[in-house]
């Protein structure tokens, strides 16, 4: 335990030193220090309870806030990724730095309350309120004229999907006179199965499937990723996509009978959508779109495991969500670094980078392995648990799993090979990676490799 705290203290000191090096504004430095302090306090809170409760399972409920082994890791991931957004956005807020920092603070508050509130109606408002800072990030710091179209896609997909969820929550309060998750969980709401329960379940889960997103309701994600600045892409990949899975983990208990009845249809839809997304990745020439479709493929696998309602599926889904938060965010950071030098997101215009940016090649190689869930990584444990849950549910899904692994590995290797190797079609005079970009990449790589040593956090 002492070694854990010494490592955490040294890491915090290094982060503060780094922030003092590249931040020349006192306001930015104070804000960064406060965020690091929040991160360390949250880590202390989590480690203390895990240390006292050897089982690794706990739930704290006080004053309308809930804190358990599901949302604690997502809370820490959110705080850490807001920090990554600030590191990556050194050029984004040269003129309007205070507005950008306040926008990130507002985003952090929305996300933390979404994960920690036990009131389902408040969860809905914070869940949908996270759209607001994302819209401002796309419109205020996006650089393409198409950002208006991306913003409209993102806004209307999420708002239209949220209307059935709001109706469902109001219906819930009408019958049970409460929005409190703990109180409602004590009632066995789904004790009797009916066709109306199926309709209620579909209305409730639709918003989570859109926010995840699942293939079929995913069109807003590639557009938003392409038009968003690097901070927006990190937020989308690392935080926003996790709200869908977390929302399902909070409400699935109410609809167990409906999930048992509809799980076969949903799991097949999710796995087929995951395979289609992997195949689409093979034909992409835009780096950001390829990484965005790979996120859709991963989330399809996560939801297929969650719908088995097995413990392996729940744990595997949580592990893959945490691992994907680091890996996908790191890949978008690399795409942004390449785009800032080649002035293009096209893969064909970014060949031969191994000869000019070897540190980037090394980081890209490690993130590619993590995206393929190669050992040692948290994604490996997560996908093994998901595959185990799917095979326990139905052995005929083995063929879907084989094709998923094959296509998923192929598009990851293709992205790395075509960007790093080959003969460049243009002559570049690249400036090397600065210390800020190196920190940004390795802050994504190191945690997801070290978390494999803390598997008890997910048990």
ZISULQUI-V595227 format. One record per residue. RES is the residue in three letters. SS is DSSP state (2 for helix, 1 for strand, 0 for the rest). OMEGA is omega in whole degrees, -180 to 180 (NA if undefined). Layout:
# ZISULQUI-V595227
<<RES | SS | OMEGA> <RES | SS | OMEGA>>
This chain:
# ZISULQUI-V595227
<<UNK | 0 | 179> <UNK | 2 | 180> <UNK | 2 | 178> <UNK | 2 | -178> <UNK | 2 | 177> <UNK | 2 | 177> <UNK | 2 | 178> <UNK | 2 | 178> <UNK | 2 | 180> <UNK | 2 | 178> <UNK | 2 | 179> <UNK | 2 | 179> <UNK | 2 | 178> <UNK | 2 | 179> <UNK | 2 | 179> <UNK | 2 | 178> <UNK | 2 | 180> <UNK | 2 | 179> <UNK | 2 | 178> <UNK | 2 | -179> <UNK | 2 | -172> <UNK | 2 | 177> <UNK | 0 | -178> <UNK | 0 | -179> <UNK | 0 | -176> <UNK | 2 | -180> <UNK | 2 | 179> <UNK | 2 | -178> <UNK | 2 | 179> <UNK | 2 | -180> <UNK | 2 | 179> <UNK | 2 | 180> <UNK | 2 | 179> <UNK | 2 | 179> <UNK | 2 | 176> <UNK | 2 | 177> <UNK | 2 | 177> <UNK | 2 | 180> <UNK | 2 | -179> <UNK | 2 | 177> <UNK | 2 | 179> <UNK | 2 | 177> <UNK | 2 | 178> <UNK | 2 | 180> <UNK | 2 | -178> <UNK | 2 | -177> <UNK | 2 | 180> <UNK | 2 | -178> <UNK | 2 | 176> <UNK | 2 | 179> <UNK | 2 | -179> <UNK | 2 | -180> <UNK | 0 | -173> <UNK | 0 | -180> <UNK | 0 | -179> <UNK | 0 | 180> <UNK | 0 | 179> <UNK | 0 | 174> <UNK | 1 | 177> <UNK | 1 | -179> <UNK | 1 | -177> <UNK | 1 | 174> <UNK | 0 | 180> <UNK | 0 | 177> <UNK | 1 | 179> <UNK | 1 | -180> <UNK | 1 | -179> <UNK | 1 | -175> <UNK | 0 | 173> <UNK | 0 | -174> <UNK | 2 | -177> <UNK | 2 | 180> <UNK | 2 | 178> <UNK | 2 | 177> <UNK | 2 | 179> <UNK | 2 | 177> <UNK | 2 | -180> <UNK | 2 | 180> <UNK | 2 | -179> <UNK | 2 | -177> <UNK | 2 | 171> <UNK | 2 | 175> <UNK | 2 | 178> <UNK | 2 | 178> <UNK | 2 | 179> <UNK | 2 | 178> <UNK | 2 | -175> <UNK | 2 | -170> <UNK | 0 | -179> <UNK | 0 | -178> <UNK | 0 | -172> <UNK | 0 | -172> <UNK | 0 | 178> <UNK | 0 | -177> <UNK | 0 | -176> <UNK | 0 | -173> <UNK | 2 | -179> <UNK | 2 | 179> <UNK | 2 | 180> <UNK | 2 | 180> <UNK | 2 | 178> <UNK | 2 | 177> <UNK | 2 | 177> <UNK | 2 | 177> <UNK | 2 | 177> <UNK | 2 | 178> <UNK | 2 | 179> <UNK | 2 | 179> <UNK | 2 | 179> <UNK | 2 | -178> <UNK | 2 | -179> <UNK | 2 | 179> <UNK | 2 | 177> <UNK | 2 | -178> <UNK | 2 | -168> <UNK | 2 | -179> <UNK | 1 | 177> <UNK | 0 | 177> <UNK | 1 | -174> <UNK | 2 | 178> <UNK | 2 | 175> <UNK | 2 | 176> <UNK | 2 | 179> <UNK | 2 | -178> <UNK | 2 | 178> <UNK | 2 | 178> <UNK | 2 | 179> <UNK | 2 | 179> <UNK | 2 | 177> <UNK | 2 | 176> <UNK | 2 | -173> <UNK | 2 | 179> <UNK | 2 | 179> <UNK | 2 | 178> <UNK | 2 | 179> <UNK | 2 | 178> <UNK | 2 | -179> <UNK | 2 | -176> <UNK | 2 | -176> <UNK | 2 | -176> <UNK | 2 | 171> <UNK | 0 | -173> <UNK | 0 | -176> <UNK | 0 | 175> <UNK | 0 | -179> <UNK | 0 | -177> <UNK | 2 | 177> <UNK | 2 | 178> <UNK | 2 | 179> <UNK | 2 | 179> <UNK | 2 | 180> <UNK | 2 | 176> <UNK | 2 | -177> <UNK | 2 | -176> <UNK | 2 | -174> <UNK | 2 | 175> <UNK | 2 | -176> <UNK | 2 | -179> <UNK | 2 | 179> <UNK | 2 | 178> <UNK | 2 | -178> <UNK | 2 | -179> <UNK | 2 | 177> <UNK | 2 | 178> <UNK | 2 | 179> <UNK | 2 | 177> <UNK | 2 | 180> <UNK | 2 | 180> <UNK | 2 | 176> <UNK | 2 | 176> <UNK | 2 | 178> <UNK | 2 | -179> <UNK | 2 | 180> <UNK | 2 | -175> <UNK | 2 | -174> <UNK | 2 | 172> <UNK | 0 | 179> <UNK | 0 | 172> <UNK | 0 | -173> <UNK | 1 | -175> <UNK | 2 | -177> <UNK | 2 | 179> <UNK | 2 | -179> <UNK | 2 | 180> <UNK | 2 | 178> <UNK | 2 | 175> <UNK | 0 | 178> <UNK | 0 | -172> <UNK | 2 | -175> <UNK | 2 | -178> <UNK | 2 | 180> <UNK | 0 | -178> <UNK | 0 | 177> <UNK | 0 | 179> <UNK | 2 | 178> <UNK | 2 | 177> <UNK | 2 | 176> <UNK | 2 | 180> <UNK | 2 | 178> <UNK | 2 | 179> <UNK | 2 | -179> <UNK | 2 | 179> <UNK | 2 | -177> <UNK | 2 | -172> <UNK | 2 | -175> <UNK | 2 | -179> <UNK | 2 | 179> <UNK | 2 | 178> <UNK | 2 | 178> <UNK | 2 | -177> <UNK | 2 | -176> <UNK | 2 | -14> <UNK | 0 | 175> <UNK | 0 | -180> <UNK | 0 | -176> <UNK | 0 | 175> <UNK | 0 | -170> <UNK | 0 | -167> <UNK | 2 | 180> <UNK | 2 | -172> <UNK | 2 | 179> <UNK | 2 | 179> <UNK | 2 | -179> <UNK | 2 | 180> <UNK | 2 | -177> <UNK | 2 | -175> <UNK | 2 | -177> <UNK | 0 | 171> <UNK | 0 | -176> <UNK | 2 | 179> <UNK | 2 | 178> <UNK | 2 | 178> <UNK | 2 | 178> <UNK | 2 | 179> <UNK | 2 | 180> <UNK | 2 | -173> <UNK | 2 | -171> <UNK | 2 | -171> <UNK | 2 | -170> <UNK | 2 | -179> <UNK | 2 | -179> <UNK | 2 | -180> <UNK | 2 | 179> <UNK | 2 | 178> <UNK | 2 | 179> <UNK | 2 | 179> <UNK | 2 | 178> <UNK | 2 | 179> <UNK | 2 | 179> <UNK | 2 | -173> <UNK | 2 | -175> <UNK | 2 | -178> <UNK | 2 | -179> <UNK | 2 | -170> <UNK | 2 | -175> <UNK | 2 | -179> <UNK | 2 | 178> <UNK | 2 | 179> <UNK | 2 | 177> <UNK | 2 | -178> <UNK | 2 | -174> <UNK | 2 | -172> <UNK | 2 | -178> <UNK | 2 | 179> <UNK | 2 | -176> <UNK | 2 | -178> <UNK | 2 | 177> <UNK | 2 | 179> <UNK | 2 | -178> <UNK | 2 | -178> <UNK | 2 | 177> <UNK | 2 | 177> <UNK | 2 | 177> <UNK | 2 | 178> <UNK | 2 | 179> <UNK | 2 | 178> <UNK | 2 | 177> <UNK | 2 | 178> <UNK | 2 | 177> <UNK | 2 | 178> <UNK | 2 | -178> <UNK | 2 | -178> <UNK | 0 | -178> <UNK | 0 | 174> <UNK | 0 | 179> <UNK | 1 | -177> <UNK | 2 | -178> <UNK | 2 | 179> <UNK | 2 | 179> <UNK | 2 | -180> <UNK | 2 | 179> <UNK | 2 | 179> <UNK | 2 | 175> <UNK | 2 | 175> <UNK | 2 | 177> <UNK | 2 | 179> <UNK | 2 | 180> <UNK | 2 | -178> <UNK | 2 | 174> <UNK | 2 | 177> <UNK | 2 | 180> <UNK | 2 | -178> <UNK | 2 | 176> <UNK | 2 | 176> <UNK | 2 | 179> <UNK | 2 | -177> <UNK | 0 | 172> <UNK | 0 | -179> <UNK | 0 | 174> <UNK | 0 | -179> <UNK | 2 | 178> <UNK | 2 | 179> <UNK | 2 | 179> <UNK | 2 | -179> <UNK | 2 | 179> <UNK | 2 | 178> <UNK | 2 | 178> <UNK | 2 | -180> <UNK | 2 | 180> <UNK | 2 | 178> <UNK | 2 | 178> <UNK | 2 | -180> <UNK | 2 | 180> <UNK | 2 | 178> <UNK | 2 | 178> <UNK | 2 | -172> <UNK | 2 | -178> <UNK | 2 | 177> <UNK | 2 | 177> <UNK | 2 | 178> <UNK | 2 | 176> <UNK | 2 | 176> <UNK | 2 | 177> <UNK | 2 | 178> <UNK | 2 | 179> <UNK | 2 | 179> <UNK | 2 | 178> <UNK | 2 | -179> <UNK | 2 | 180> <UNK | 2 | -180> <UNK | 2 | -179> <UNK | 2 | -179> <UNK | 0 | -180> <UNK | 0 | 174> <UNK | 0 | -176> <UNK | 1 | -179> <UNK | 2 | -175> <UNK | 2 | 180> <UNK | 2 | -177> <UNK | 2 | -180> <UNK | 0 | 172> <UNK | 0 | -179> <UNK | 2 | -179> <UNK | 2 | -178> <UNK | 2 | -177> <UNK | 0 | -178> <UNK | 0 | -176> <UNK | 2 | 179> <UNK | 2 | 177> <UNK | 2 | 178> <UNK | 2 | 179> <UNK | 2 | 179> <UNK | 2 | 179> <UNK | 2 | 179> <UNK | 2 | -180> <UNK | 2 | 179> <UNK | 2 | 175> <UNK | 2 | 177> <UNK | 2 | 179> <UNK | 2 | 178> <UNK | 2 | 176> <UNK | 0 | -178> <UNK | 0 | 176> <UNK | 0 | 179> <UNK | 0 | -6> <UNK | 0 | 178> <UNK | 0 | 179> <UNK | 2 | 179> <UNK | 2 | 179> <UNK | 2 | 178> <UNK | 2 | 180> <UNK | 2 | -178> <UNK | 2 | 176> <UNK | 2 | 177> <UNK | 2 | 179> <UNK | 2 | 178> <UNK | 2 | 179> <UNK | 2 | 180> <UNK | 2 | -180> <UNK | 2 | 180> <UNK | 2 | 174> <UNK | 2 | 180> <UNK | 2 | 179> <UNK | 0 | -178> <UNK | 2 | -180> <UNK | 2 | 177> <UNK | 2 | 180> <UNK | 2 | -179> <UNK | 2 | 176> <UNK | 2 | -178> <UNK | 2 | 180> <UNK | 2 | 180> <UNK | 2 | 178> <UNK | 2 | 180> <UNK | 2 | -178> <UNK | 2 | -179> <UNK | 2 | -180> <UNK | 2 | 178> <UNK | 2 | -174> <UNK | 2 | -178> <UNK | 2 | 178> <UNK | 2 | 179> <UNK | 2 | 180> <UNK | 2 | 179> <UNK | 2 | -179> <UNK | 2 | -176> <UNK | 2 | -175> <UNK | 2 | 179> <UNK | 2 | -172> <UNK | 2 | -176> <UNK | 0 | 179> <UNK | 0 | -179> <UNK | 0 | -179> <UNK | 0 | 179> <UNK | 0 | -180> <UNK | 0 | 177> <UNK | 0 | -178> <UNK | 0 | 169> <UNK | 0 | -172> <UNK | 0 | 169> <UNK | 0 | -174> <UNK | 0 | 178> <UNK | 0 | 176> <UNK | 0 | -175> <UNK | 2 | 179> <UNK | 2 | -180> <UNK | 2 | 178> <UNK | 2 | 176> <UNK | 2 | -179> <UNK | 2 | -178> <UNK | 2 | -175> <UNK | 2 | 171> <UNK | 2 | 174> <UNK | 2 | -173> <UNK | 2 | -171> <UNK | 2 | -175> <UNK | 2 | -176> <UNK | 2 | 173> <UNK | 2 | -179> <UNK | 2 | -178> <UNK | 2 | 177> <UNK | 2 | 178> <UNK | 2 | -177> <UNK | 0 | -178> <UNK | 2 | 179> <UNK | 2 | 177> <UNK | 2 | -177> <UNK | 2 | -176> <UNK | 0 | NA>>
